[in-house]
Amino acid sequence: MIALGDAITASWVSQAIHAVAAAGVADHIGPAPVAVDELAQRAGVDEDALYRVLRMLVPAGLFVQHSGRRFGLTELGALLRSDHPDSMRRFAIYNGTPWHWALWGALEQSLRTGKPSLAGDSGKPLFEFLAEDADAAAVFDAAMADLSNARDVSAISGYDFSRYATVADIGGGEGRLIKSVLATWPNVKGVLFDRAEVIERARPRMEADGFASRCTLIAGSFFEAVPSDADAYVLKQVLHDWDDDKAALILSNCRLAMGAGACLIVIEMVVPTGAQPSLAKLSDIEMLVATGGRERTLDEYDGLFAAAGLRRTGTHATRSPFTLIEAQAAEGGAAPKTGGP
């Protein structure tokens, strides 16, 4: 019974993490423990409430409680600092922000219908909601940036991109992954492809980071077409956002752009077929309630590849939860001619 109670109330811990992240509490704790009254003053929060929330989060491994109502950060808790190189603060803020919290609150509806929840007061799917709400989009983009900062390097660790003259990052956001590739392999040139508004945000950052001469930025929709003539096409956490029909359309457009010998590299969390715990299984339900997409098994990716005239040629584990899945054109096959989404 106690174990079930812990599982049921796990969301309380998640929301407490959101609250201290949103208040920036960890930013006010240095190497030495800080008294809760001083910490509350620095963060602009109620002292008694802060003490009770931090006390609650000590067993979660984020804070250490000392005598005299003082608290320090653990190594895990330090990830809630804004200045940590692997900061997860903005992802914690996103996870508990009211409109995202409501998506999970409507999981029963998704369970009954198989369809995603509707975001915010607009009653629209998540991506439509974000396109119309600049503040929510900024929260979402910042959260995704935290995830990219923490995982991009580890997601490509051990994979040799030097074999490709040009690597195209399709749906690559503001370019964190392609910049990781370019920084690691100076001989490689890059292409960053995403929606026009995303490319405009990416352009000054690409220039400031010194990669503008080696990376071409192209705006467009992967539901319509993707740039041609790259040696490798990367889709990192793109396919999981979409149902099978739209995922197959994205893959088909990549196949149409791929020249002879070109390689497609899908970077996703793969759902294991056994009963073991898996972050992919948790993320799969995030996709259910938020986007209507899904995490997939390798067999399911094989099915998508086949529908797009591709075949899987290899898989590469990383030190992160992600797997790199290689695919190339199927022998004698061409991508089906497809229209819009």
N, C-alpha and C positions, 0 to 999 in steps of 0.2 A: 504493500500500500504506500509506503514512504517513497519507494522508487517511482511509482506512478505519479505521486504528488510532485516529485522533483521534475518529472517530465512535463507535467501540466503547467507548472509555474515557470518553466524555462523562459517563456516570453516575458515574464516580469524582469528577469535579469537582463534580457536584451534591451528592454525599454529603459532600464536604469543606466545601461551603458550609453544609450542614445542621449539621455538627459545630461550626464556629466560631459559627454563629448560636445554637445551643443553649447554647454556653458563654458567650455574650454578649461575645465578644472585641471586637467593634467598639465596644461601649459604653465600653470602656476606652482608646480612642484618640481624642484630641482633635485640634486643628488641627496640633499638632507631632508628629513621629514619636516612637514609644515603643520603647525597647529590649525585646527579646523576653523577657529574664529578668524585667523589671518587669511586662510584659504578662502573662506566664504566672502570676506571683504574684497579680496583680489578678484574673485570670479563674479561678484555681484549677485550672490544667491543667499538664501536664508541659512543661517548657521546650523540650526537644529535639523532642518531637512537634509542639509548636506552631510552632516554627521551620520544620520540614519541611512542615507543612500550609500555612502562609502563603506559603512559597517556591513551593509548587505553585500557589497561587491568584494569584500575581502576573501570570502570563501571561493569566489569565482577566479581568484588568482590575479586580480588587477592591481590591488592596493595592499599595502602592509600597514597594520594598525600598531602604533606605538603608544607608550604611556603618555598621559597628559593630553589625550584626544588629538594626537598627531598622526598624520598619515604620510606614507611614502609610496612611490611607484614600484611595481615589480617590472621585470623585463618585458612582460606581456603588456602591462598597463602603459608602459612608455610608448607603445604604438598609438596611443590616443593623443600624444603630443603632436602639434601641428608641424614642428620642425624635425620630427624624426624622419630619416630617409625612407623608411618603409611605413610611414604613417597610415593608419586606417581610420583616422578621426572622421574624415568626411564620409566614408562608407558607413560608419556607425551613425552619423547624423541622418544620412539617407534612409537607413534601415528602419529608423523609428519615426521618421517624419510622418505627420498625420495621413497624407494621401497614400504613402507606401504602406503604412501600417494597416490602412483600410483594405488594401488589396488582399492581405492575408486574413483580415477579418471576414472577408467574403469567400473564404476557401470552401465552405459548405456549398455555396452556390456553384462554384467551379466543379466540385465533386459531383453535383447532380447533373450539370449540363455539359461538362467537359470543355467549357469555354472560359476565357480569362475574365477577371473582374474588370470593372470600369473605374477609371481613375478620377479622383477629385469630384467637384460638383458638376463637371461638364458632362458626366455620363458617357465618356468616350474612352476607347482603348488607350493604353499607356502612351504609345508613341504619338498619337494624335493629341492627347492631353499635353504632352511635353512640348509639342510644336506650337501650342497656343499659350503656354504659361512660361514666361521667361524665367521667373524665379524658381519654379520647379525644375525646369531644364538645367539651370545652373547647379542645383543640388545634385541632380542625376549625373551630370557631366563630371562634377567634382568627385563623386563617389566612384565613377568608372575610372577616373584618373588615379585615384588611390589604389584601386585593384590593379591597374596597369603598372603603376610604379612598383608595386610589390611583386608582380608576377612576370613582367615582360622578359626580364633578363633570365629568370629561371626557366621560363617556358621555352626559350631557345637554347638553353644550356646543353652542350653536347651535340648540337646539330650543326653541321658544317655548311653554312651558306656561301662559303667562298667558291663553291663549284658553279654558282650562278652569276652571270655578268649583271643581270638586272632582276631585282626582286620587286614585285608589285604587291603592296598591302591594300587589299580590297576591303572597303568599309573600315579603314584603319584609324578612324577618329582623328585626333590631333597629332598622330604620328609617333607615339611613344615606342611602339614596337619597331617600326622601320628605322627609327633613330638608333635603337639598340643594335639592330643589324648593321647599320652603316658604321657605327662607332667600333664595332667588333671586327668588321671585315672592310678595311679601307679600299679594297679593290672592287667592291660591289657598288652599283648604282641603284637608286631606289625610285619607286613610283608610289605616291600616296593618293588613294582614290576614295572619295566620300562625297556626301552631299555638299552643295555649294556653300551653305552657311558654315559647315564644319571646316571646309578647306580655307575659308577666309579667316577663321580663328587660328588655324594651324600655320598659315603662311608666315606671320611675323615671328612665331616661335621657332619655326624651322630656320629662318634667317638668323635669328639671335643665337641659335645653337650651332651655327656654322655648317649646316647641311644643305643649304639652298642650292649650291652648285652641283650636288650629287643626287638630289631628289627632285623629281618632277611632280608637281601637285596638279591633280586633275579632278574637276568636279563632275558629278553625274550620279546616276542611280544604277545600282547593280541589278535592279529588276529589268533594266532596259538593255544595257551593254556595259562591258568593262574594257579598259585599255588593252590593246594588243601588243604583241612583240616582246613581252617579258619572258624571262627564262623560268621564273618561279612565281606563282600566284599564291598569296597567303590569305586565308580567311581565319582570323582569330576571333572566336566567340561571336561569330556572325550567324552561323546556321542555327544555333540553339535558340535564337530569337524568333524563329519562324516555323510554321507548320510544314509538313512534308512537301506540299505542292510548291510553296514559295521557296523553300530550301532547294528543291530540285531545279527551280527556275534560275536561282543564283548560280548554281553549279553549271547549268547548261550554258549560261552566258559566259562563264569562265572557260568552259570547254570550247566555245566558239572563238574565243580570243586567243587560245593557246596554239602556238606553232608546234611544228614537229619537235619532239623531245622535251617540250616544256613540262614542268611539274606543278601540280597543285598541292599545297600544304594546308591542311585543315588543322587548326589548333583548338581543341575542345576537351572538356572533361568527358571521358567515356564511362558509361554506366556499366559496372560489372554485372555478369550474369548470375553470380552467387548472391548469398544473403548477407554478405559482410557489409559493415558500415561504409558509406561512401558519401563524400561531399557532392558528387554528381547526383545522387538520389535526392539530396536536399535542394540543390539548384534546380532540379527537374520540376519541383513543385513551385519554386519561384517563377519559373518559366510558365507553368500552367496558369497561375493567378495573374501574372503581370503582362505577358506578351502573347500567350497562345502558342508559344514554341515548346521545345522539349530538349532535354539531354537524351543522348542516344547510345545504344550499344554499337559495337563494331559491325555486327550483322546489319543493323539498321542503316549505318553509314554506307555499307556495301550496296544496299538497295537504292539509296539516293544516288550513289555514283553510277550505278548501272542505268538508272533512268536518265542520266545526263550524258551517257556515252563515255563514262570513265570507269577505271578499275583501280582498286586499292593495290599499291605496290609495296607498302611498308608502313610500319608503325614505330614510333620512337618515344619511349618513356622519358620524362623529365623529372627534375627534383621538385617540381610543383605538382598540383593535382592534374595538370594538363598532359595530353598526349598529342604528339605531332603525327598526323595521318597523311601519308603521301599517296597521291593518285596521279595517273596519267591517262591519256586517251586509250580507250579500249581498242584492240586490234580490229581494223576494218570498220570501226564505229565512228560516227559523227554525232555531235550533240543534236538532239531534236530541235527543230525550228520552233521557237516559242514566241508568244506575244507578250503582252504586259502581264502584271501580276493578277 
